[in-house]
Amino acid sequence: MLAPTSPSLRLLVEFIQSFLKHQEQPDAIVMFHIPPKMAVVRVSEFQELLGDWNLLDTLLPQEGEALPLVQADRTLGVIWLPPGTPFPHRLLEGLSWLLAQVVQESSTAPPEALEQIPEAAALIDRQQRLGAMNAAWRRLLGPERLPEHLSELIPEVHLLQQAWSQAWTGHTQLVPARYQQPSAGAPLLLTAELRPWSQDPNPPWLLCRVWPASRTSADQPIDFERVLFWEKSTALVVTNGQGQVVELNQAATTLLGLETIQLRKQHLWQLGPWNKDITSRRLIRISLLKAAQQMIPQKVSFLDNQEDREWQFYIQPLDSKHILVEIYTDQNIEDSSWKTALLECLLEQTQEGFMIWDSRNETTVQNRAARELLGPTLAIHPPEEWPDYVSLSAREKEQLAHWRESSMNQLEINLTLPEGNIRHLILKAFSIQPKRASRSLGAILQILDRTEQSRLMHQLQYQNQHDTLTALPNRSNFWQVLSEAIQHQKQTPSLQYAVLLCDLHVRGVDLGQLVNPVHAHRLAIEEAARFTGSLRHSDIVARLEDQRFAILLKQAGSPEKLSAIVQRLRARFALPFSLQAQTVHWDLDVGLVPDLSHYTSPDEVLQAALLALRAK
């Protein structure tokens, strides 16, 4: 038997075991959560398992009753009891109160001091959920959906489990990590640091700091490329502590009107349209230096009277030596950021997938539905690259290769995702062609999920062509199969088909008095099984009516072989069947059409088989 990890927990476990024994509940189970583990207590056993409340489904037996242990509107644990076991309510209250003395609830107040940490940092609760985070975290791992759980950031589970328990005991731990953004290429390789946020003996949070794995410590510069190029419509500049340009993205290069090599090592306030105004230059200079010295974000805005536009600078320290500057004007805020943000908000509300590419074949907008429909692999690639990752037909590959062309109205495609899910999708492409533009500025791909509709249509088609009780082909299905057989025999005279029309009768018993709906179902299933068990896999048997069946024999053979098949059927149905405490005996009448070459329609064949049946 394992020993609890703390004195208070050990006393609690011993009391619960004595309590269950005194109440004569040797099979009862008490489970409660002391993050990051679940405690499982039985009369003679104690377990600590890494996990949360999801373990209830796997550990507790299916039969029985799990009663919640609640204190102050908070569920602290459960007690499972075998079926039919009474348990006084006052004992539940006492056990709940006892759990409340040991199981403490974590504080959820996000500390403001998190913004003072220069590296990307977030707080993690005992359920490994990410809570408060600073701006550097959002910049490094954003701007798309940020990880919500530590497992999304650190996949090395065995290392994480070791570091996790050590960090809660006050020991700082370093763990290799990576994060895969939905529309990114290679994952971002990181080093993660885990340590208690406070000096309390039972801290409510762990602090998680991350930085690129290529760096040896958190004091080196962060990955500028990751910070700069997640946003293509906003001018982003990284300066050093003196305000000199270190790195910038293409939007900033276009805005400043100079080549990148000419902009580096220049002071930001001496570049761009604002360098003409002494007041604007002074504002930018003071804000940059203040942000570097005090590690506090700054905001600068001023009006350019010559061009009648407003400039806005958002200045955010990255670390002790570098500053990120976001530059906006009233024009690009309205025309680019605002419209893009509005479009993304609208698309996130729809169940249809949307992906938008610019003229450089780079994704600019991608909504949640598209990522869910395509999965993480396909969602980061344009359709012409999908055949590299999934199996597609030659026709689908050809159409995907020209998906941007306006001639492609829509394409139906079946995708088998890496996790095994099969999706039936309809793709519609639209070219972004403004009236004044001479060429396309990009393309929109609309993704419609027809998986469930396709499944329902297939199911409906199957039900329309098969008997409900026996799952055999019904009359309309057999009529279609028989029509195809007549055509095949005309095209290939060497093929030989025969048709048997069979009527069943229950000897000496009134079915109306014997059979209720349940027994009718059993009787029909038994009849279908005896037919299929007497025939080859290539032959087709259909249920036309309650006690009438039709059989299409492929490569029927000589009259002697046909006679042997009929005799085999009669012998099979000569065996009795027990139904509702009575023994059922069948009489089988068969009408035979040995050759289909003289007939032009299924109706003629079935009519001939019916005449042969009546002649018996």
Residue pairs with C-beta under 8 A, 6 or more apart in sequence:
1 44
1 45
1 46
2 46
2 47
2 48
3 10
3 46
4 10
4 12
4 13
4 39
4 46
4 48
5 48
8 101
8 102
9 34
9 39
9 102
12 98
12 99
12 101
12 102
13 39
13 41
13 46
15 98
16 30
16 41
16 95
16 98
17 41
17 42
17 43
17 44
17 46
19 95
20 26
20 28
20 30
20 41
20 42
20 43
21 43
23 87
23 91
25 43
25 81
25 85
25 87
26 43
26 44
27 81
27 82
28 42
28 43
28 79
28 80
28 81
28 82
28 85
29 40
29 41
29 42
29 59
29 60
29 79
29 80
30 40
30 41
30 42
30 69
30 77
30 78
30 79
30 80
30 95
31 38
31 39
31 40
31 41
31 55
31 56
31 59
31 60
31 77
31 78
31 79
31 80
32 38
32 39
32 69
32 76
32 77
32 78
32 99
32 103
33 39
33 52
33 53
33 76
33 77
33 103
34 102
34 103
35 52
35 106
35 125
35 126
35 127
36 50
36 51
36 52
36 126
36 127
36 128
36 164
36 165
36 168
37 48
37 49
37 50
37 51
38 48
38 49
38 50
38 51
38 52
38 53
38 55
38 59
39 46
39 47
39 48
40 46
40 47
40 48
40 49
40 59
49 55
49 59
50 161
52 127
56 66
56 78
60 66
60 78
60 80
61 80
63 82
63 83
64 80
64 81
64 82
64 83
64 85
65 80
65 81
65 83
65 85
66 78
66 79
66 80
66 81
67 78
67 79
67 80
67 81
67 87
67 92
68 75
68 77
68 78
69 75
69 76
69 77
69 78
69 79
69 92
69 95
69 96
69 99
70 76
70 96
71 96
71 97
71 99
71 100
72 100
74 100
74 105
76 96
76 99
76 100
76 103
77 96
77 99
77 103
79 87
79 92
79 95
81 87
104 202
106 125
106 126
106 204
106 205
107 204
107 205
108 125
108 131
108 204
110 123
110 131
110 132
111 123
111 132
111 197
114 121
114 122
114 123
114 132
114 133
114 134
115 134
115 135
115 297
116 295
117 134
117 136
117 209
118 136
118 295
118 317
118 318
118 319
118 320
119 136
119 209
119 210
119 211
119 218
119 222
119 319
120 133
120 134
120 136
120 137
120 139
120 140
120 141
120 209
120 210
120 211
120 222
121 133
121 134
121 136
121 137
121 207
121 208
121 209
121 210
122 130
122 131
122 132
122 133
122 134
122 137
122 207
122 208
123 130
123 131
123 132
123 133
123 197
123 205
123 206
123 207
123 208
124 130
124 131
124 150
124 194
124 205
124 206
124 207
124 208
125 131
125 204
125 205
126 168
126 204
128 149
128 150
128 151
128 164
129 148
129 149
129 150
130 146
130 147
130 148
130 149
130 150
130 153
130 208
131 205
133 146
135 297
135 316
136 222
136 316
136 318
137 146
137 210
138 146
139 227
139 230
139 316
139 318
139 324
140 188
140 210
140 222
140 223
140 226
140 227
141 147
141 153
141 179
141 181
141 188
141 210
142 230
143 230
143 231
144 181
144 182
144 183
144 230
145 182
145 368
147 153
147 179
150 160
150 208
151 157
151 160
152 179
153 177
153 178
153 179
153 190
153 192
153 208
153 210
154 160
154 175
154 176
154 177
154 178
154 192
155 177
155 178
156 175
156 176
156 177
159 175
159 176
160 175
162 173
163 173
163 174
163 175
163 194
164 173
164 194
166 173
167 173
167 194
167 195
167 196
167 206
168 196
168 203
168 206
170 196
171 195
172 193
172 194
172 195
173 193
173 194
173 195
174 191
174 192
174 193
174 194
175 191
175 192
175 193
175 194
176 189
176 190
176 191
176 192
176 213
177 189
177 190
177 191
177 192
177 210
177 213
178 187
178 188
178 189
178 190
178 213
179 187
179 188
179 190
180 187
180 188
180 376
181 188
182 366
182 371
182 376
182 379
182 380
183 363
183 366
183 371
183 379
183 380
184 380
185 380
188 212
188 223
188 226
189 212
189 213
189 214
190 210
190 211
190 212
190 213
191 210
191 211
191 212
191 213
191 215
192 208
192 209
192 210
193 207
193 208
193 209
193 210
193 218
194 206
194 207
194 208
195 206
195 207
196 203
196 205
196 206
196 207
197 203
197 204
197 205
197 206
197 207
198 204
198 205
209 218
211 217
211 218
211 220
211 222
212 222
212 223
212 226
214 223
215 221
215 222
219 319
219 320
221 318
221 319
221 321
221 322
222 318
222 319
222 322
224 238
224 246
224 247
224 322
225 247
227 236
227 238
227 318
227 324
228 236
228 238
228 247
228 248
228 249
229 249
231 249
231 251
232 249
232 250
232 251
232 362
232 364
233 251
233 332
233 336
233 337
233 340
234 251
234 326
234 327
234 328
234 332
234 336
234 337
235 248
235 249
235 251
235 252
235 254
235 255
235 256
235 326
235 327
235 328
236 248
236 249
236 251
236 252
236 324
236 325
236 326
236 327
237 245
237 247
237 248
237 249
237 252
237 268
237 324
237 325
237 327
238 245
238 246
238 247
238 248
238 318
238 322
238 323
238 324
238 325
239 245
239 246
239 268
239 288
239 322
239 323
239 325
240 246
240 292
240 321
240 322
240 323
241 289
241 292
241 293
241 320
241 321
241 322
241 323
242 267
242 289
242 292
243 267
243 268
243 269
243 284
243 285
243 288
243 289
243 292
243 323
244 265
244 266
244 267
244 268
245 263
245 264
245 265
245 266
245 267
245 268
245 271
246 264
246 322
247 264
248 256
248 260
248 263
252 263
252 327
253 259
253 260
253 263
255 272
255 327
256 263
256 271
256 272
257 272
258 271
263 271
267 285
268 284
268 288
268 325
269 275
269 280
269 281
269 282
269 284
269 285
269 288
270 281
272 327
273 304
273 306
273 307
273 311
274 280
274 281
274 284
274 302
274 304
274 311
275 281
276 306
277 302
277 304
279 302
280 302
280 304
280 311
283 300
283 302
284 300
284 313
287 298
287 299
287 300
287 313
287 315
288 298
288 315
288 323
288 325
290 296
290 298
291 297
291 298
291 315
291 316
291 317
291 323
292 317
292 323
295 317
295 320
296 317
297 314
297 315
297 316
297 317
298 313
298 315
299 312
299 313
299 314
299 315
300 311
300 312
300 313
300 315
301 310
301 311
301 312
301 313
302 310
302 311
303 309
303 310
303 311
304 310
304 311
309 329
309 330
309 331
310 329
310 330
311 327
311 328
311 329
312 327
312 328
312 329
312 330
312 333
313 325
313 326
313 327
313 328
314 325
314 326
314 328
315 323
315 324
315 325
316 323
316 324
316 325
316 326
317 323
317 324
318 324
328 337
340 364
340 365
343 365
344 365
344 367
347 354
347 365
347 367
347 369
348 367
348 368
350 367
350 369
351 369
351 449
352 369
352 446
352 447
352 448
352 449
353 367
353 369
353 370
353 371
353 372
353 373
353 374
353 445
353 446
353 447
353 448
353 449
354 365
354 366
354 367
354 369
354 370
354 444
354 445
354 446
354 447
355 363
355 365
355 366
355 367
355 370
355 379
355 444
355 445
355 447
356 363
356 364
356 365
356 366
356 432
356 442
356 443
356 444
356 445
357 363
357 364
357 382
357 442
357 443
357 444
357 445
358 364
358 441
358 442
359 439
359 440
359 441
359 442
361 382
363 380
363 382
364 442
366 379
369 447
370 379
370 447
371 379
373 423
373 425
373 447
373 449
374 415
374 417
374 447
375 417
375 418
375 419
375 421
377 389
377 417
377 418
378 386
378 389
378 390
378 415
378 417
381 388
381 389
382 403
383 400
383 403
383 427
383 445
384 400
384 401
384 403
386 392
386 400
386 415
387 396
387 397
387 400
389 418
390 415
390 416
390 417
391 416
392 400
392 413
396 411
396 413
399 408
399 411
400 411
400 413
402 408
403 411
403 427
403 429
403 443
403 445
404 429
404 431
404 440
404 443
405 429
406 429
406 431
408 429
409 428
410 426
410 427
410 428
411 426
411 427
412 424
412 425
412 426
412 427
412 450
413 424
413 425
413 426
413 427
414 422
414 423
414 424
414 425
415 422
415 423
415 425
416 422
417 423
422 451
423 449
423 451
424 449
424 450
424 451
424 453
424 454
425 447
425 448
425 449
425 450
425 451
426 447
426 448
426 450
427 445
427 446
427 447
427 448
428 445
428 446
428 448
429 443
429 444
429 445
429 446
430 443
430 444
430 446
431 440
431 442
431 443
431 444
432 440
432 441
432 442
432 443
432 444
433 440
433 441
434 441
464 476
465 473
465 474
465 476
465 477
465 480
466 472
466 473
466 474
466 477
467 473
467 474
467 524
467 542
467 543
469 520
469 521
469 524
469 525
469 543
470 524
470 525
470 527
470 528
470 543
471 528
472 528
472 531
472 532
472 541
472 542
472 543
472 549
473 481
473 540
473 541
473 542
473 543
474 542
474 543
474 544
475 542
475 544
475 545
477 542
478 540
478 542
478 544
478 550
478 552
478 602
479 602
481 540
481 542
481 552
482 499
482 552
482 602
482 605
482 606
483 601
483 602
485 497
485 552
485 554
485 596
486 497
486 596
486 599
486 600
486 601
486 602
486 605
488 495
488 497
489 495
489 496
489 497
489 596
489 597
490 597
493 597
495 554
495 555
496 555
496 556
496 557
496 595
497 552
497 553
497 554
497 556
497 595
497 596
498 552
498 553
498 556
498 562
498 592
498 593
498 594
498 595
498 596
499 550
499 551
499 552
499 553
499 592
499 593
499 596
499 605
499 606
499 609
500 550
500 551
500 553
500 565
500 566
500 569
500 590
500 591
500 592
500 593
500 609
501 548
501 549
501 550
501 551
501 590
501 591
501 592
501 593
501 606
501 609
501 610
501 612
501 613
502 531
502 548
502 549
502 550
502 551
502 569
502 588
502 589
502 590
502 591
503 547
503 548
503 588
503 589
503 613
504 527
504 547
504 548
504 549
504 573
504 586
504 587
504 588
505 547
505 586
505 587
505 588
505 589
506 514
506 584
506 585
506 586
506 587
507 585
507 586
507 587
508 585
509 582
509 584
514 579
514 580
514 582
515 523
515 579
515 580
519 579
519 580
522 579
523 577
523 579
523 584
524 543
524 546
526 577
527 547
527 549
527 586
528 541
528 543
530 572
530 573
530 575
531 541
531 549
531 551
531 569
532 541
533 572
534 565
534 568
534 569
534 572
535 541
535 551
535 553
535 565
536 554
538 554
538 555
539 551
539 552
539 553
539 554
540 551
540 552
540 554
541 549
541 550
541 551
542 549
542 550
542 551
542 552
543 549
544 550
550 606
550 609
553 562
553 565
556 562
556 565
556 594
559 594
562 592
562 594
566 590
566 592
569 588
569 590
570 588
570 590
573 586
573 588
574 585
574 586
576 583
576 584
576 585
577 583
577 584
577 586
578 584
589 613
589 616
590 613
590 616
591 609
591 610
591 611
591 612
591 613
591 614
591 615
591 616
592 609
592 612
593 599
593 605
593 608
593 609
593 612
596 605
599 605
599 608
